[in-house]
């Protein structure tokens, strides 16, 4: 099954392990095989992974696009979530759901749920301020 992606002018995306940047015109791409795809709005740079939950998102993103180092990223993920759960036990429900998706190798959906974890983290931080 094919996937049609429309890129805005100058929009970036990750396709497999390649970073693609569109030119000055809108472009349609048709992806005809199963490959990791992340649009620019879903990409988190390492520099912007500046909170514990953003670091979790970043590691899941690495799992998704760099399957060759999955064991390394899994180990890092389990270390990060232990620290987050210890600091904020209320994150356990979301983290359990994310972990189940990771174990099932459903990494794209794990990324989507990790976005909600980041939102929750922001709520907790704003309440504490």
ABEGO torsion letter per residue (X at the ends): XBBBBBBBBGBBBBBEABBBBBBABBBBBBBABBBBBBBAAABBBAAABABAAAAAAAAAAAAAABAAAAAAAAAAAAAAAAAAAAABAAAAAAAAAAAAAAAAGBAAAAAAAAAAAAAAAAAAAAAAX
